């Protein structure tokens, strides 16, 4: 399997070459040259596989530069009941007739990012050992991504994590999750400033190419193809649990931010998984909902990006969206560049409303969308607790709201549960007047010793800290 850039660069790469990379050299995103097709006989064979073996089968179609036995061992080591809480790994629960929640949030940090990041940690360790190389991951987080990355990379050989976060601005639970890690290769850096300062620092350090090369700086952001690929697996696992046979369509609703999660659903559908509809759920930051309703993709300015009660979906632009649009415009890199380089660069938006391609988003690719407000989320949390005695987090509530607007009789609707309520306790308390239950392993974490350094919002200070801790 070879990978190409959405922006048309002539190079073709293999999986392990792009594993440790971010963007393609021309600024595009990597995609497989073709989507492997899965026929009904294969689906029948996969239906009964344990999760780790299903992951191996799917990953094998996209990874041909890791020996099969090694890849199998990596999958087996990643997707265990010990790490994800159940043998099913992503158990499905029926809320009411035809509406399901797929639990993706029972990994180490209680959010779905663990599903991909845990695999990435093991792939990184494997590939770095094979190359005899090291990697220093530099990131900025306001919560979910940073903790998922740290729990995936902790104790891994050849990898260090330097994670910046805005000092005092994460929830006490999220802070405790990250700062209580005592592993020598994990470095928490609390920056005096806001999240944007952290992101600016990461950009400034990455733009210093000399420093970047010398200290082998890398990232784990959501445009990484390996992360997206890992997420394809749970669409298959969800499908098999929601159906008794492989001729039945299923729809999915996905609480969305950077479009990574739902893009994995698109890939599963392109492979031939019988997905009828992919519902993109957004909050008040509705860049994506606007596109699927109108054909206009309009990136927001920082000042127009709302801080909401589903903060992991608070995005101004969706960094994986380019992958889907590439397929939407018939994989024409010139057209893609016109939209993402020329139009977005010049005006901050592009308009496909008059383009026949836009209709394909719904008709050929099965996309729909929805949007929720804070009040919608609160009422969805209350309603789900009252009618089904089930507690959901505000992101999953976004999903459930959008899902209810897109139900088709006879077609199961699977809503992806992207975080557990305890991670966003304040909103749950606002909705219900009570604290969500906390899994045993997180009891009392706020009182654990913290491992974190405070630094000013200054890229030079962060560089000096990295340099000091790289020997
Ligand atoms: C990251 C995240 C999302 C958004 O996922 P994307 O892949 O960026 O679309 C939704 N919910 C939660 C809880 C998250 O952590």
Boltz pocket constraint, residues with backbone or C-beta under 6 A from the ligand:
constraints:
  - pocket:
      binder: B
      contacts: [[A, 111], [A, 112], [A, 113], [A, 144], [A, 145], [A, 222], [A, 255], [A, 256], [A, 257], [A, 258], [A, 259], [A, 260], [A, 261], [A, 262], [A, 312], [A, 313], [A, 395], [A, 418], [A, 419]]
      max_distance: 6.0
